[in-house]
């Protein structure tokens, strides 16, 4: 299994990855946390979390959570890769297992 790592990226880099590799070709609007993914030191795409769609806001209402305290995995935009997405997403969430930290980063 190749080694991979994630690190924060800027909006321009995330947008380029999403336009190139995500079926929607669009990046969400609003607050986001964006990670670039490298596999064996080669950039292969981006993982984007955002404050989300109306559906996420409704879920927040069901659980009495403020709209700006919810986030969703909005885009996984990857070129050719060998690491399974099922390993990538948990790794992106690992720094935020304490709760609202990912929302705070969206600032």
N, C-alpha and C positions, 0 to 999 in steps of 0.2 A: 504494500500500500504506500503510495507516495506521501511524502510529508506535505502538509499544507499549513498556512497560517493566515489569520485575518488581522487587518489593522484598519483604523479609521481612514476614510478617504474624503476628499472634498466633493461638493455637489457636481462639479463639472465632470469629474472622473466617473462618478456614479451614473450620471446622465448618459455619458458615452457608452458605458457597459449596458445599461438598460435599453438604449436605442438599438444597440447592435445585437444583443442576445436575448432580450425578453420578448415574448410574443406580442405584448401590447405596444411595445416601442415607446411607452410613455412612463415618466416618473411621477409619483404622487406629488401633490402640492401640500404645503404646510410644513409642520415640524417633522424632521427626519433624523435618524441616526443611520449613517452609511458606512459599510465596511467593504473593503476590497479583499479579494481572496487570491492568494498566491499558492500555486502548487509547484513544488520544486523550483521556487524562485521565479516562476512565470506567472504574470497576471492573467487570471482566467475569468474574472467577473466581479460582481457586486451583490451584496445582501443589504436590503434596505428595510428598515422599520420606520413606520410613520404613525401619526395620530389616527390615521385610518379613515374608513368610510363610515357612512351612516350606520351600517350594521354593527360596527365596533362601538359606536356611541350608544346604540340601543342596548347592547349587552351591558355597557357601563351603567346605564340607567336601571337595568334589572337588578344589578348588584349594588346599586346606590353609590356608584363611583363617579366622580366628576369627569366630564368629557376629556379634559386635558390630563387625566390620569390613566388613560387607556392607550395601548399601542397594539399594532398588528404587524406581522411579517408581511410587508407589501410587495416586495420583489425579490426574487432569486434569479439573477440574470447571469448565466454562466455560459462561457464558450466550451470548447472541448475540455473535459475534465474526467478524472478517474475516481476522485474522492466522492463517495455518495453524499447526496444532499442531506440524508439522515444523520450524517456526522457533522456537516457544515453548520446547520442551524443550531444545534445544541452548543457548539463551540462559540457561535456568535452571541448566544444568550448567557454563557458562563459568567462573564463579569457582572451580570445584572441579576443574579439569582437572589439578591437581597431585596427585591421589590421594585420600587419606583425609580431606581437609578437610571434606567434606560429612558424614562420620560424626562427626567431632569437634564439628561444629555441633549435632548431635543431642543431645549431652551430656545 
